[in-house]
Amino acid sequence: MRRLSAVVVLLAALTAGCGGGSTSIADIAVGDCFNDPTELIVFELDLMDCAEPHDNEVYANLQVQETLFPGDEVLSTFAYDACLDPFEAYVAESYTDSRLDYAFFTPTAESWANGDRAVTCFLYAADLSKLSGSAARLD
């Protein structure tokens, strides 16, 4: 998996009021589409119309229930497991049968201290080609 092993993107301290067409990562929603960020630590994303070729589509926003920061490895394991069921529901296909793969944004220790408990799951084409249109197959 490209992003889980090579480009695991961490959710950094959240900021509101993003300008220039960027959206705070705290405000991205299921169905939002975006291209790969160029930074490892992400504060904002440039969202785009899913009808245009794009790299990623958000399919789930989850909350971690821990009180104390569990560490990056524990958060990544949680996200990897927790993002699977909503992936299959969103694309209406099993993960193993799909041409899509998934990755996620997780809180950092710094953003956790500010109350961030969000895990955002997003999908992409396993062959790294651009997606066109939404991958959602929800009824």
N, CA, C and O atoms as CSV, one atom per row, in Angstrom:
chain,resi,resn,atom,element,x,y,z
A,1,MET,N,N,0.825,-1.173,0.000
A,1,MET,CA,C,0.000,0.000,0.000
A,1,MET,C,C,0.873,1.241,0.000
A,1,MET,O,O,1.691,1.442,0.897
A,2,ARG,N,N,0.696,2.037,-0.978
A,2,ARG,CA,C,1.524,3.218,-1.187
A,2,ARG,C,C,1.544,4.136,0.022
A,2,ARG,O,O,2.621,4.430,0.540
A,3,ARG,N,N,0.419,4.590,0.479
A,3,ARG,CA,C,0.403,5.626,1.505
A,3,ARG,C,C,0.595,5.064,2.899
A,3,ARG,O,O,1.124,5.757,3.768
A,4,LEU,N,N,0.184,3.836,3.140
A,4,LEU,CA,C,0.346,3.292,4.482
A,4,LEU,C,C,1.802,2.985,4.790
A,4,LEU,O,O,2.228,3.106,5.938
A,5,SER,N,N,2.558,2.597,3.799
A,5,SER,CA,C,3.948,2.262,4.070
A,5,SER,C,C,4.906,3.391,3.698
A,5,SER,O,O,5.910,3.594,4.381
A,6,ALA,N,N,4.618,4.113,2.647
A,6,ALA,CA,C,5.589,5.092,2.168
A,6,ALA,C,C,5.223,6.530,2.505
A,6,ALA,O,O,6.112,7.350,2.735
A,7,VAL,N,N,3.969,6.846,2.539
A,7,VAL,CA,C,3.572,8.235,2.733
A,7,VAL,C,C,2.428,8.305,3.740
A,7,VAL,O,O,1.366,8.848,3.438
A,8,VAL,N,N,2.640,7.762,4.925
A,8,VAL,CA,C,1.612,7.867,5.952
A,8,VAL,C,C,1.531,9.330,6.353
A,8,VAL,O,O,2.485,9.897,6.884
A,9,VAL,N,N,0.387,9.927,6.092
A,9,VAL,CA,C,0.211,11.347,6.344
A,9,VAL,C,C,-0.432,11.509,7.703
A,9,VAL,O,O,-1.459,10.896,7.994
A,10,LEU,N,N,0.174,12.331,8.528
A,10,LEU,CA,C,-0.333,12.541,9.878
A,10,LEU,C,C,-1.127,13.821,9.959
A,10,LEU,O,O,-0.752,14.837,9.374
A,11,LEU,N,N,-2.222,13.769,10.683
A,11,LEU,CA,C,-3.023,14.947,10.924
A,11,LEU,C,C,-2.323,15.796,11.969
A,11,LEU,O,O,-2.065,15.338,13.081
A,12,ALA,N,N,-2.017,17.025,11.612
A,12,ALA,CA,C,-1.300,17.910,12.526
A,12,ALA,C,C,-2.270,18.829,13.246
A,12,ALA,O,O,-3.483,18.745,13.053
A,13,ALA,N,N,-1.731,19.700,14.070
A,13,ALA,CA,C,-2.549,20.644,14.832
A,13,ALA,C,C,-3.489,21.369,13.886
A,13,ALA,O,O,-3.070,21.869,12.842
A,14,LEU,N,N,-4.754,21.422,14.254
A,14,LEU,CA,C,-5.771,21.938,13.362
A,14,LEU,C,C,-5.865,23.449,13.443
A,14,LEU,O,O,-5.754,24.045,14.514
A,15,THR,N,N,-6.075,24.056,12.272
A,15,THR,CA,C,-6.255,25.494,12.230
A,15,THR,C,C,-7.528,25.805,11.484
A,15,THR,O,O,-7.884,25.119,10.526
A,16,ALA,N,N,-8.204,26.828,11.920
A,16,ALA,CA,C,-9.443,27.243,11.262
A,16,ALA,C,C,-9.137,28.407,10.337
A,16,ALA,O,O,-8.066,29.011,10.404
A,17,GLY,N,N,-10.090,28.709,9.477
A,17,GLY,CA,C,-9.975,29.875,8.624
A,17,GLY,C,C,-8.916,29.730,7.564
A,17,GLY,O,O,-8.044,30.592,7.452
A,18,CYS,N,N,-8.957,28.683,6.789
A,18,CYS,CA,C,-7.984,28.478,5.741
A,18,CYS,C,C,-8.340,29.346,4.543
A,18,CYS,O,O,-9.510,29.439,4.173
A,19,GLY,N,N,-7.362,29.971,3.944
A,19,GLY,CA,C,-7.623,30.827,2.792
A,19,GLY,C,C,-7.139,30.184,1.517
A,19,GLY,O,O,-6.560,29.098,1.521
A,20,GLY,N,N,-7.392,30.889,0.412
A,20,GLY,CA,C,-6.868,30.465,-0.874
A,20,GLY,C,C,-7.399,29.148,-1.371
A,20,GLY,O,O,-6.669,28.427,-2.051
A,21,GLY,N,N,-8.643,28.791,-1.066
A,21,GLY,CA,C,-9.225,27.559,-1.553
A,21,GLY,C,C,-8.855,26.331,-0.755
A,21,GLY,O,O,-9.342,25.237,-1.040
A,22,SER,N,N,-8.010,26.491,0.229
A,22,SER,CA,C,-7.646,25.362,1.074
A,22,SER,C,C,-8.691,25.173,2.162
A,22,SER,O,O,-9.341,26.127,2.589
A,23,THR,N,N,-8.843,23.942,2.601
A,23,THR,CA,C,-9.780,23.601,3.663
A,23,THR,C,C,-9.014,22.962,4.808
A,23,THR,O,O,-8.178,22.084,4.595
A,24,SER,N,N,-9.303,23.406,6.015
A,24,SER,CA,C,-8.698,22.788,7.188
A,24,SER,C,C,-9.003,21.307,7.169
A,24,SER,O,O,-10.112,20.899,6.826
A,25,ILE,N,N,-8.039,20.516,7.531
A,25,ILE,CA,C,-8.240,19.075,7.536
A,25,ILE,C,C,-9.362,18.680,8.503
A,25,ILE,O,O,-9.973,17.622,8.351
A,26,ALA,N,N,-9.629,19.531,9.492
A,26,ALA,CA,C,-10.721,19.273,10.436
A,26,ALA,C,C,-12.079,19.407,9.768
A,26,ALA,O,O,-13.072,18.896,10.285
A,27,ASP,N,N,-12.141,20.082,8.632
A,27,ASP,CA,C,-13.409,20.353,7.966
A,27,ASP,C,C,-13.676,19.485,6.745
A,27,ASP,O,O,-14.712,19.645,6.099
A,28,ILE,N,N,-12.775,18.575,6.415
A,28,ILE,CA,C,-13.040,17.722,5.253
A,28,ILE,C,C,-14.127,16.718,5.615
A,28,ILE,O,O,-14.217,16.263,6.756
A,29,ALA,N,N,-14.936,16.385,4.641
A,29,ALA,CA,C,-16.108,15.551,4.883
A,29,ALA,C,C,-16.108,14.345,3.949
A,29,ALA,O,O,-15.408,14.316,2.936
A,30,VAL,N,N,-16.900,13.368,4.313
A,30,VAL,CA,C,-17.086,12.193,3.465
A,30,VAL,C,C,-17.558,12.673,2.092
A,30,VAL,O,O,-18.478,13.484,1.982
A,31,GLY,N,N,-16.910,12.155,1.056
A,31,GLY,CA,C,-17.229,12.537,-0.314
A,31,GLY,C,C,-16.321,13.618,-0.875
A,31,GLY,O,O,-16.360,13.888,-2.076
A,32,ASP,N,N,-15.499,14.249,-0.027
A,32,ASP,CA,C,-14.550,15.253,-0.518
A,32,ASP,C,C,-13.414,14.571,-1.266
A,32,ASP,O,O,-12.967,13.487,-0.892
A,33,CYS,N,N,-12.952,15.229,-2.335
A,33,CYS,CA,C,-11.859,14.696,-3.142
A,33,CYS,C,C,-10.686,15.663,-3.120
A,33,CYS,O,O,-10.870,16.877,-3.029
A,34,PHE,N,N,-9.465,15.109,-3.205
A,34,PHE,CA,C,-8.259,15.926,-3.178
A,34,PHE,C,C,-7.105,15.163,-3.807
A,34,PHE,O,O,-7.146,13.938,-3.922
A,35,ASN,N,N,-6.078,15.895,-4.211
A,35,ASN,CA,C,-4.854,15.281,-4.713
A,35,ASN,C,C,-3.890,15.037,-3.564
A,35,ASN,O,O,-4.060,15.571,-2.469
A,36,ASP,N,N,-2.880,14.226,-3.826
A,36,ASP,CA,C,-1.897,13.911,-2.793
A,36,ASP,C,C,-1.267,15.181,-2.246
A,36,ASP,O,O,-0.844,16.047,-3.011
A,37,PRO,N,N,-1.202,15.295,-0.918
A,37,PRO,CA,C,-0.483,16.436,-0.348
A,37,PRO,C,C,1.011,16.267,-0.584
A,37,PRO,O,O,1.503,15.150,-0.743
A,38,THR,N,N,1.723,17.383,-0.605
A,38,THR,CA,C,3.165,17.325,-0.842
A,38,THR,C,C,3.957,17.269,0.454
A,38,THR,O,O,5.164,17.029,0.429
A,39,GLU,N,N,3.302,17.486,1.579
A,39,GLU,CA,C,3.965,17.507,2.873
A,39,GLU,C,C,3.600,16.261,3.682
A,39,GLU,O,O,2.539,15.673,3.469
A,40,LEU,N,N,4.459,15.864,4.593
A,40,LEU,CA,C,4.174,14.736,5.478
A,40,LEU,C,C,3.181,15.134,6.565
A,40,LEU,O,O,2.284,14.364,6.908
A,41,ILE,N,N,3.344,16.341,7.104
A,41,ILE,CA,C,2.413,16.855,8.106
A,41,ILE,C,C,1.439,17.779,7.388
A,41,ILE,O,O,1.857,18.745,6.749
A,42,VAL,N,N,0.156,17.493,7.486
A,42,VAL,CA,C,-0.853,18.198,6.703
A,42,VAL,C,C,-1.760,19.019,7.610
A,42,VAL,O,O,-2.323,18.503,8.575
A,43,PHE,N,N,-1.894,20.305,7.291
A,43,PHE,CA,C,-2.814,21.189,8.005
A,43,PHE,C,C,-4.057,21.465,7.163
A,43,PHE,O,O,-5.162,21.571,7.695
A,44,GLU,N,N,-3.875,21.580,5.857
A,44,GLU,CA,C,-4.934,21.960,4.939
A,44,GLU,C,C,-4.853,21.096,3.682
A,44,GLU,O,O,-3.800,20.560,3.337
A,45,LEU,N,N,-5.996,20.979,3.014
A,45,LEU,CA,C,-6.051,20.296,1.732
A,45,LEU,C,C,-6.782,21.178,0.738
A,45,LEU,O,O,-7.692,21.922,1.102
A,46,ASP,N,N,-6.377,21.087,-0.514
A,46,ASP,CA,C,-7.106,21.755,-1.579
A,46,ASP,C,C,-8.122,20.759,-2.127
A,46,ASP,O,O,-7.768,19.814,-2.833
A,47,LEU,N,N,-9.383,20.985,-1.791
A,47,LEU,CA,C,-10.437,20.090,-2.260
A,47,LEU,C,C,-10.756,20.404,-3.713
A,47,LEU,O,O,-10.526,21.513,-4.194
A,48,MET,N,N,-11.287,19.409,-4.394
A,48,MET,CA,C,-11.619,19.574,-5.798
A,48,MET,C,C,-12.895,18.829,-6.127
A,48,MET,O,O,-13.342,17.975,-5.360
A,49,ASP,N,N,-13.472,19.149,-7.251
A,49,ASP,CA,C,-14.660,18.476,-7.731
A,49,ASP,C,C,-14.291,17.030,-8.064
A,49,ASP,O,O,-13.334,16.783,-8.798
A,50,CYS,N,N,-15.042,16.089,-7.529
A,50,CYS,CA,C,-14.732,14.671,-7.766
A,50,CYS,C,C,-14.920,14.267,-9.226
A,50,CYS,O,O,-14.430,13.216,-9.641
A,51,ALA,N,N,-15.614,15.077,-10.003
A,51,ALA,CA,C,-15.771,14.785,-11.430
A,51,ALA,C,C,-14.448,14.989,-12.174
A,51,ALA,O,O,-14.245,14.413,-13.243
A,52,GLU,N,N,-13.556,15.796,-11.621
A,52,GLU,CA,C,-12.232,16.024,-12.201
A,52,GLU,C,C,-11.280,14.916,-11.746
A,52,GLU,O,O,-11.464,14.361,-10.662
A,53,PRO,N,N,-10.272,14.584,-12.546
A,53,PRO,CA,C,-9.298,13.583,-12.104
A,53,PRO,C,C,-8.658,13.996,-10.775
A,53,PRO,O,O,-8.230,15.138,-10.603
A,54,HIS,N,N,-8.603,13.048,-9.849
A,54,HIS,CA,C,-8.086,13.319,-8.507
A,54,HIS,C,C,-7.429,12.057,-7.951
A,54,HIS,O,O,-7.609,10.961,-8.481
A,55,ASP,N,N,-6.662,12.234,-6.870
A,55,ASP,CA,C,-5.938,11.115,-6.270
A,55,ASP,C,C,-6.727,10.395,-5.185
A,55,ASP,O,O,-6.624,9.176,-5.055
A,56,ASN,N,N,-7.518,11.139,-4.396
A,56,ASN,CA,C,-8.105,10.588,-3.174
A,56,ASN,C,C,-9.538,11.042,-2.960
A,56,ASN,O,O,-9.953,12.095,-3.442
A,57,GLU,N,N,-10.289,10.220,-2.224
A,57,GLU,CA,C,-11.660,10.554,-1.839
A,57,GLU,C,C,-11.876,10.125,-0.388
A,57,GLU,O,O,-11.586,8.989,-0.014
A,58,VAL,N,N,-12.385,11.045,0.415
A,58,VAL,CA,C,-12.671,10.755,1.819
A,58,VAL,C,C,-13.923,9.889,1.890
A,58,VAL,O,O,-14.937,10.203,1.267
A,59,TYR,N,N,-13.849,8.790,2.655
A,59,TYR,CA,C,-15.015,7.922,2.786
A,59,TYR,C,C,-15.453,7.698,4.225
A,59,TYR,O,O,-16.507,7.102,4.447
A,60,ALA,N,N,-14.693,8.147,5.201
A,60,ALA,CA,C,-15.122,7.996,6.600
A,60,ALA,C,C,-14.354,8.963,7.486
A,60,ALA,O,O,-13.175,9.240,7.264
A,61,ASN,N,N,-15.046,9.465,8.486
A,61,ASN,CA,C,-14.449,10.248,9.576
A,61,ASN,C,C,-14.792,9.522,10.865
A,61,ASN,O,O,-15.966,9.343,11.186
A,62,LEU,N,N,-13.776,9.104,11.602
A,62,LEU,CA,C,-13.954,8.315,12.817
A,62,LEU,C,C,-13.351,9.054,14.002
A,62,LEU,O,O,-12.528,9.952,13.825
A,63,GLN,N,N,-13.756,8.682,15.198
A,63,GLN,CA,C,-13.223,9.280,16.419
A,63,GLN,C,C,-12.534,8.203,17.266
A,63,GLN,O,O,-13.071,7.110,17.444
A,64,VAL,N,N,-11.363,8.515,17.777
A,64,VAL,CA,C,-10.643,7.641,18.694
A,64,VAL,C,C,-11.191,7.911,20.088
A,64,VAL,O,O,-11.375,9.069,20.465
A,65,GLN,N,N,-11.452,6.866,20.852
A,65,GLN,CA,C,-12.067,7.006,22.168
A,65,GLN,C,C,-11.077,7.043,23.324
A,65,GLN,O,O,-11.496,7.128,24.479
A,66,GLU,N,N,-9.786,6.982,23.052
A,66,GLU,CA,C,-8.771,7.000,24.100
A,66,GLU,C,C,-8.712,8.367,24.781
A,66,GLU,O,O,-9.029,9.387,24.169
A,67,THR,N,N,-8.307,8.379,26.046
A,67,THR,CA,C,-8.113,9.632,26.771
A,67,THR,C,C,-6.686,10.134,26.609
A,67,THR,O,O,-6.463,11.302,26.292
A,68,LEU,N,N,-5.721,9.244,26.830
A,68,LEU,CA,C,-4.314,9.593,26.700
A,68,LEU,C,C,-3.821,9.258,25.298
A,68,LEU,O,O,-4.285,8.297,24.685
A,69,PHE,N,N,-2.882,10.050,24.792
A,69,PHE,CA,C,-2.329,9.799,23.462
A,69,PHE,C,C,-1.702,8.408,23.437
A,69,PHE,O,O,-0.778,8.135,24.203
A,70,PRO,N,N,-2.199,7.514,22.553
A,70,PRO,CA,C,-1.708,6.130,22.558
A,70,PRO,C,C,-0.414,5.923,21.784
A,70,PRO,O,O,0.185,4.851,21.868
A,71,GLY,N,N,0.025,6.918,21.041
A,71,GLY,CA,C,1.231,6.786,20.229
A,71,GLY,C,C,0.899,6.600,18.766
A,71,GLY,O,O,-0.184,6.131,18.416
A,72,ASP,N,N,1.836,6.969,17.915
A,72,ASP,CA,C,1.622,6.920,16.469
A,72,ASP,C,C,1.355,5.509,15.961
A,72,ASP,O,O,0.484,5.309,15.115
A,73,GLU,N,N,2.094,4.536,16.468
A,73,GLU,CA,C,1.927,3.159,15.988
A,73,GLU,C,C,0.552,2.609,16.353
A,73,GLU,O,O,-0.097,1.968,15.526
A,74,VAL,N,N,0.108,2.851,17.569
A,74,VAL,CA,C,-1.216,2.391,18.001
A,74,VAL,C,C,-2.305,3.083,17.186
A,74,VAL,O,O,-3.274,2.444,16.775
A,75,LEU,N,N,-2.152,4.381,16.953
A,75,LEU,CA,C,-3.148,5.100,16.144
A,75,LEU,C,C,-3.192,4.569,14.718
A,75,LEU,O,O,-4.272,4.416,14.146
A,76,SER,N,N,-2.038,4.290,14.143
A,76,SER,CA,C,-2.010,3.747,12.781
A,76,SER,C,C,-2.664,2.371,12.712
A,76,SER,O,O,-3.399,2.081,11.767
A,77,THR,N,N,-2.406,1.525,13.700
A,77,THR,CA,C,-3.043,0.200,13.739
A,77,THR,C,C,-4.551,0.341,13.890
A,77,THR,O,O,-5.318,-0.334,13.202
A,78,PHE,N,N,-4.977,1.230,14.802
A,78,PHE,CA,C,-6.408,1.483,14.977
A,78,PHE,C,C,-7.030,1.938,13.660
A,78,PHE,O,O,-8.056,1.403,13.242
A,79,ALA,N,N,-6.416,2.922,13.006
A,79,ALA,CA,C,-6.962,3.475,11.771
A,79,ALA,C,C,-7.014,2.424,10.665
A,79,ALA,O,O,-8.012,2.321,9.951
A,80,TYR,N,N,-5.949,1.650,10.524
A,80,TYR,CA,C,-5.912,0.614,9.491
A,80,TYR,C,C,-7.094,-0.347,9.657
A,80,TYR,O,O,-7.759,-0.692,8.680
A,81,ASP,N,N,-7.350,-0.774,10.884
A,81,ASP,CA,C,-8.451,-1.697,11.150
A,81,ASP,C,C,-9.811,-1.006,11.060
A,81,ASP,O,O,-10.746,-1.544,10.467
A,82,ALA,N,N,-9.919,0.186,11.649
A,82,ALA,CA,C,-11.211,0.879,11.722
A,82,ALA,C,C,-11.680,1.389,10.368
A,82,ALA,O,O,-12.883,1.558,10.169
A,83,CYS,N,N,-10.789,1.633,9.448
A,83,CYS,CA,C,-11.166,2.158,8.132
A,83,CYS,C,C,-11.657,1.076,7.168
A,83,CYS,O,O,-12.212,1.401,6.118
A,84,LEU,N,N,-11.465,-0.200,7.501
A,84,LEU,CA,C,-11.829,-1.281,6.589
A,84,LEU,C,C,-13.333,-1.411,6.388
A,84,LEU,O,O,-13.783,-1.425,5.242
A,85,ASP,N,N,-14.126,-1.507,7.445
A,85,ASP,CA,C,-15.577,-1.687,7.288
A,85,ASP,C,C,-16.233,-0.543,6.524
A,85,ASP,O,O,-17.021,-0.801,5.614
A,86,PRO,N,N,-15.936,0.717,6.862
A,86,PRO,CA,C,-16.561,1.790,6.087
A,86,PRO,C,C,-16.093,1.825,4.632
A,86,PRO,O,O,-16.834,2.277,3.758
A,87,PHE,N,N,-14.862,1.351,4.359
A,87,PHE,CA,C,-14.385,1.261,2.975
A,87,PHE,C,C,-15.315,0.351,2.177
A,87,PHE,O,O,-15.808,0.726,1.113
A,88,GLU,N,N,-15.543,-0.836,2.700
A,88,GLU,CA,C,-16.369,-1.811,1.992
A,88,GLU,C,C,-17.809,-1.333,1.850
A,88,GLU,O,O,-18.449,-1.596,0.832
A,89,ALA,N,N,-18.323,-0.637,2.853
A,89,ALA,CA,C,-19.676,-0.089,2.757
A,89,ALA,C,C,-19.741,1.028,1.719
A,89,ALA,O,O,-20.717,1.118,0.974
A,90,TYR,N,N,-18.731,1.868,1.660
A,90,TYR,CA,C,-18.716,3.024,0.754
A,90,TYR,C,C,-18.615,2.603,-0.705
A,90,TYR,O,O,-19.321,3.140,-1.558
A,91,VAL,N,N,-17.738,1.642,-0.995
A,91,VAL,CA,C,-17.542,1.235,-2.392
A,91,VAL,C,C,-18.402,0.030,-2.766
A,91,VAL,O,O,-18.410,-0.386,-3.924
A,92,ALA,N,N,-19.132,-0.539,-1.791
A,92,ALA,CA,C,-20.018,-1.693,-2.010
A,92,ALA,C,C,-19.268,-2.853,-2.659
A,92,ALA,O,O,-19.759,-3.494,-3.588
A,93,GLU,N,N,-18.078,-3.100,-2.149
A,93,GLU,CA,C,-17.237,-4.166,-2.664
A,93,GLU,C,C,-16.237,-4.527,-1.565
A,93,GLU,O,O,-15.840,-3.669,-0.777
A,94,SER,N,N,-15.838,-5.776,-1.514
A,94,SER,CA,C,-14.858,-6.149,-0.500
A,94,SER,C,C,-13.510,-5.514,-0.836
A,94,SER,O,O,-13.194,-5.266,-2.000
A,95,TYR,N,N,-12.741,-5.262,0.190
A,95,TYR,CA,C,-11.424,-4.659,0.011
A,95,TYR,C,C,-10.554,-5.529,-0.902
A,95,TYR,O,O,-9.865,-5.009,-1.779
A,96,THR,N,N,-10.583,-6.829,-0.704
A,96,THR,CA,C,-9.727,-7.723,-1.499
A,96,THR,C,C,-10.140,-7.778,-2.966
A,96,THR,O,O,-9.306,-8.071,-3.822
A,97,ASP,N,N,-11.405,-7.503,-3.276
A,97,ASP,CA,C,-11.876,-7.512,-4.660
A,97,ASP,C,C,-11.778,-6.148,-5.330
A,97,ASP,O,O,-11.947,-6.045,-6.545
A,98,SER,N,N,-11.511,-5.115,-4.567
A,98,SER,CA,C,-11.541,-3.764,-5.089
A,98,SER,C,C,-10.246,-3.389,-5.798
A,98,SER,O,O,-9.180,-3.919,-5.485
A,99,ARG,N,N,-10.347,-2.482,-6.741
A,99,ARG,CA,C,-9.171,-1.907,-7.399
A,99,ARG,C,C,-8.672,-0.694,-6.626
A,99,ARG,O,O,-7.734,-0.013,-7.041
A,100,LEU,N,N,-9.318,-0.440,-5.492
A,100,LEU,CA,C,-8.982,0.712,-4.660
A,100,LEU,C,C,-8.225,0.277,-3.411
A,100,LEU,O,O,-8.336,-0.866,-2.967
A,101,ASP,N,N,-7.472,1.186,-2.866
A,101,ASP,CA,C,-6.771,0.969,-1.609
A,101,ASP,C,C,-7.140,2.129,-0.703
A,101,ASP,O,O,-7.844,3.043,-1.132
A,102,TYR,N,N,-6.678,2.113,0.548
A,102,TYR,CA,C,-7.008,3.210,1.444
A,102,TYR,C,C,-5.846,3.598,2.336
A,102,TYR,O,O,-4.912,2.828,2.559
A,103,ALA,N,N,-5.935,4.811,2.836
A,103,ALA,CA,C,-4.971,5.360,3.788
A,103,ALA,C,C,-5.764,6.269,4.722
A,103,ALA,O,O,-6.993,6.308,4.659
A,104,PHE,N,N,-5.071,6.988,5.578
A,104,PHE,CA,C,-5.790,7.761,6.594
A,104,PHE,C,C,-4.922,8.876,7.147
A,104,PHE,O,O,-3.695,8.847,7.051
A,105,PHE,N,N,-5.592,9.854,7.727
A,105,PHE,CA,C,-4.959,10.897,8.528
A,105,PHE,C,C,-5.230,10.546,9.984
A,105,PHE,O,O,-6.341,10.137,10.322
A,106,THR,N,N,-4.232,10.700,10.852
A,106,THR,CA,C,-4.403,10.458,12.286
A,106,THR,C,C,-3.868,11.658,13.068
A,106,THR,O,O,-3.070,12.433,12.541
A,107,PRO,N,N,-4.294,11.815,14.304
A,107,PRO,CA,C,-3.765,12.915,15.125
A,107,PRO,C,C,-2.285,12.738,15.433
A,107,PRO,O,O,-1.780,11.617,15.484
A,108,THR,N,N,-1.605,13.845,15.635
A,108,THR,CA,C,-0.240,13.827,16.164
A,108,THR,C,C,-0.340,14.027,17.673
A,108,THR,O,O,-1.414,14.330,18.193
A,109,ALA,N,N,0.761,13.860,18.363
A,109,ALA,CA,C,0.773,14.116,19.807
A,109,ALA,C,C,0.370,15.555,20.105
A,109,ALA,O,O,-0.337,15.821,21.077
A,110,GLU,N,N,0.823,16.478,19.267
A,110,GLU,CA,C,0.505,17.894,19.468
A,110,GLU,C,C,-0.974,18.177,19.246
A,110,GLU,O,O,-1.591,18.879,20.047
A,111,SER,N,N,-1.552,17.647,18.180
A,111,SER,CA,C,-2.970,17.912,17.919
A,111,SER,C,C,-3.851,17.186,18.938
A,111,SER,O,O,-4.927,17.670,19.290
A,112,TRP,N,N,-3.390,16.027,19.408
A,112,TRP,CA,C,-4.113,15.290,20.448
A,112,TRP,C,C,-4.249,16.147,21.706
A,112,TRP,O,O,-5.312,16.195,22.325
A,113,ALA,N,N,-3.171,16.816,22.069
A,113,ALA,CA,C,-3.177,17.680,23.260
A,113,ALA,C,C,-4.191,18.817,23.124
A,113,ALA,O,O,-4.649,19.370,24.124
A,114,ASN,N,N,-4.539,19.162,21.878
A,114,ASN,CA,C,-5.538,20.201,21.613
A,114,ASN,C,C,-6.935,19.636,21.402
A,114,ASN,O,O,-7.834,20.355,20.966
A,115,GLY,N,N,-7.127,18.350,21.708
A,115,GLY,CA,C,-8.445,17.740,21.624
A,115,GLY,C,C,-8.753,16.982,20.351
A,115,GLY,O,O,-9.874,16.499,20.191
A,116,ASP,N,N,-7.810,16.860,19.446
A,116,ASP,CA,C,-8.021,16.162,18.177
A,116,ASP,C,C,-8.076,14.656,18.404
A,116,ASP,O,O,-7.124,14.071,18.920
A,117,ARG,N,N,-9.169,14.037,18.027
A,117,ARG,CA,C,-9.321,12.580,18.109
A,117,ARG,C,C,-9.779,11.997,16.775
A,117,ARG,O,O,-10.231,10.853,16.717
A,118,ALA,N,N,-9.661,12.786,15.695
A,118,ALA,CA,C,-10.210,12.404,14.393
A,118,ALA,C,C,-9.275,11.521,13.584
A,118,ALA,O,O,-8.072,11.769,13.500
A,119,VAL,N,N,-9.848,10.497,12.997
A,119,VAL,CA,C,-9.180,9.687,11.983
A,119,VAL,C,C,-10.010,9.843,10.714
A,119,VAL,O,O,-11.210,9.567,10.704
A,120,THR,N,N,-9.361,10.283,9.659
A,120,THR,CA,C,-10.040,10.470,8.376
A,120,THR,C,C,-9.529,9.419,7.414
A,120,THR,O,O,-8.330,9.342,7.145
A,121,CYS,N,N,-10.440,8.607,6.895
A,121,CYS,CA,C,-10.098,7.525,5.967
A,121,CYS,C,C,-10.342,8.004,4.537
A,121,CYS,O,O,-11.381,8.596,4.243
A,122,PHE,N,N,-9.394,7.749,3.666
A,122,PHE,CA,C,-9.570,8.124,2.259
A,122,PHE,C,C,-9.076,7.005,1.355
A,122,PHE,O,O,-8.176,6.247,1.718
A,123,LEU,N,N,-9.668,6.913,0.185
A,123,LEU,CA,C,-9.324,5.854,-0.756
A,123,LEU,C,C,-8.601,6.439,-1.957
A,123,LEU,O,O,-8.635,7.645,-2.200
A,124,TYR,N,N,-7.956,5.569,-2.691
A,124,TYR,CA,C,-7.233,5.926,-3.909
A,124,TYR,C,C,-7.122,4.680,-4.783
A,124,TYR,O,O,-7.342,3.567,-4.303
A,125,ALA,N,N,-6.786,4.853,-6.052
A,125,ALA,CA,C,-6.616,3.729,-6.971
A,125,ALA,C,C,-5.337,2.973,-6.606
A,125,ALA,O,O,-4.272,3.577,-6.482
A,126,ALA,N,N,-5.441,1.675,-6.437
A,126,ALA,CA,C,-4.290,0.858,-6.048
A,126,ALA,C,C,-3.164,0.929,-7.083
A,126,ALA,O,O,-1.996,0.768,-6.731
A,127,ASP,N,N,-3.502,1.167,-8.354
A,127,ASP,CA,C,-2.469,1.286,-9.385
A,127,ASP,C,C,-1.949,2.714,-9.507
A,127,ASP,O,O,-1.162,3.024,-10.402
A,128,LEU,N,N,-2.397,3.583,-8.595
A,128,LEU,CA,C,-1.980,4.981,-8.492
A,128,LEU,C,C,-2.463,5.852,-9.647
A,128,LEU,O,O,-1.980,6.969,-9.831
A,129,SER,N,N,-3.412,5.341,-10.422
A,129,SER,CA,C,-4.001,6.170,-11.469
A,129,SER,C,C,-4.958,7.177,-10.827
A,129,SER,O,O,-5.347,7.033,-9.668
A,130,LYS,N,N,-5.323,8.184,-11.592
A,130,LYS,CA,C,-6.270,9.185,-11.117
A,130,LYS,C,C,-7.675,8.576,-11.094
A,130,LYS,O,O,-8.022,7.745,-11.933
A,131,LEU,N,N,-8.464,9.003,-10.126
A,131,LEU,CA,C,-9.871,8.634,-10.054
A,131,LEU,C,C,-10.680,9.698,-10.779
A,131,LEU,O,O,-10.291,10.866,-10.796
A,132,SER,N,N,-11.788,9.311,-11.372
A,132,SER,CA,C,-12.723,10.257,-11.977
A,132,SER,C,C,-14.095,9.907,-11.500
A,132,SER,O,O,-14.527,8.762,-11.636
A,133,GLY,N,N,-14.798,10.873,-10.938
A,133,GLY,CA,C,-16.094,10.611,-10.357
A,133,GLY,C,C,-15.934,10.038,-8.968
A,133,GLY,O,O,-14.830,9.689,-8.549
A,134,SER,N,N,-17.033,9.943,-8.264
A,134,SER,CA,C,-17.007,9.418,-6.902
A,134,SER,C,C,-16.931,7.901,-6.905
A,134,SER,O,O,-17.480,7.242,-7.789
A,135,ALA,N,N,-16.254,7.357,-5.918
A,135,ALA,CA,C,-16.174,5.902,-5.740
A,135,ALA,C,C,-17.346,5.395,-4.909
A,135,ALA,O,O,-17.504,4.187,-4.728
A,136,ALA,N,N,-18.159,6.303,-4.409
A,136,ALA,CA,C,-19.287,5.918,-3.538
A,136,ALA,C,C,-20.293,5.078,-4.305
A,136,ALA,O,O,-20.697,5.417,-5.418
A,137,ARG,N,N,-20.683,3.990,-3.691
A,137,ARG,CA,C,-21.711,3.122,-4.259
A,137,ARG,C,C,-22.807,2.918,-3.228
A,137,ARG,O,O,-23.466,1.878,-3.204
A,138,LEU,N,N,-22.997,3.916,-2.378
A,138,LEU,CA,C,-24.007,3.835,-1.325
A,138,LEU,C,C,-25.392,3.963,-1.935
A,138,LEU,O,O,-25.586,4.681,-2.916
A,139,ASP,N,N,-26.356,3.262,-1.347
A,139,ASP,CA,C,-27.739,3.390,-1.823
A,139,ASP,C,C,-28.405,4.568,-1.161
A,139,ASP,O,O,-29.574,4.846,-1.427
